[in-house]
């Protein structure tokens, strides 16, 4: 099932993980845990959108979140269907 933003949820999660890899594994895992427990982000089907992930990242990184979101969008575009 495709979400409103047109991306499959498994691709959304893997794209975010790849984008966050620039922070290192420990930071990436801690940030994903924070987003799931405090921001309500879930990568199960039908649970989140790109906009929700972008808002959660903006809450953590402020204007610096565009670095991660740009990487996430590039990753989403590079994943073959």
C-alpha positions in Angstrom: 0.0 0.0 0.0 1.3 3.5 -0.9 0.9 6.3 1.6 -0.3 9.8 0.6 3.2 10.9 -0.3 3.6 8.0 -2.8 6.4 6.1 -1.1 6.2 2.6 0.3 6.7 2.6 4.1 9.6 0.1 3.9 11.4 2.5 1.5 10.7 5.4 3.8 12.3 3.8 6.7 15.3 2.6 4.8 15.8 6.0 3.2 15.8 7.7 6.6 18.3 5.2 8.0 20.6 5.8 5.0 20.3 9.5 5.4 21.0 9.3 9.1 24.0 7.1 8.5 26.1 10.3 8.2 25.7 10.7 12.0 27.1 7.2 12.8 25.3 4.1 13.8 24.9 4.9 17.5 23.5 8.4 16.8 21.3 7.0 14.1 19.8 4.3 16.3 19.3 6.8 19.2 17.6 9.3 16.9 15.3 6.7 15.4 14.4 5.5 18.9 13.7 9.1 20.0 11.5 9.7 16.9 9.5 6.5 17.6 9.0 7.1 21.3 8.7 10.9 21.5 7.5 12.0 18.0 5.1 9.2 17.2 6.9 8.1 14.1 6.2 4.5 13.1 7.4 2.8 9.9 4.6 0.2 10.0 2.3 0.5 7.0 0.0 3.5 7.2 1.6 5.0 10.2 3.7 8.0 9.1 4.4 10.3 6.2 7.4 12.1 4.8 6.0 15.4 6.3 5.8 13.8 9.8 9.4 12.6 9.5 10.5 16.1 8.3 8.7 17.7 11.3 10.3 15.4 13.8 13.8 16.0 12.3 13.1 19.8 12.4 12.2 19.5 16.1 15.6 17.8 16.8 17.9 19.6 14.4 16.1 22.9 13.7 17.1 24.4 10.4 19.9 21.9 10.1 17.3 19.2 9.4 17.3 20.1 5.7 20.7 18.3 5.4 19.1 15.1 6.6 15.8 15.6 4.7 17.6 16.4 1.5 19.6 13.2 1.8 16.4 11.2 2.6 14.7 12.5 -0.5 17.8 11.6 -2.6 17.7 8.1 -1.1 14.0 7.8 -1.8 14.5 8.7 -5.5 17.5 6.3 -5.8 15.7 3.2 -4.6 14.5 1.1 -7.5 10.8 0.0 -7.6 
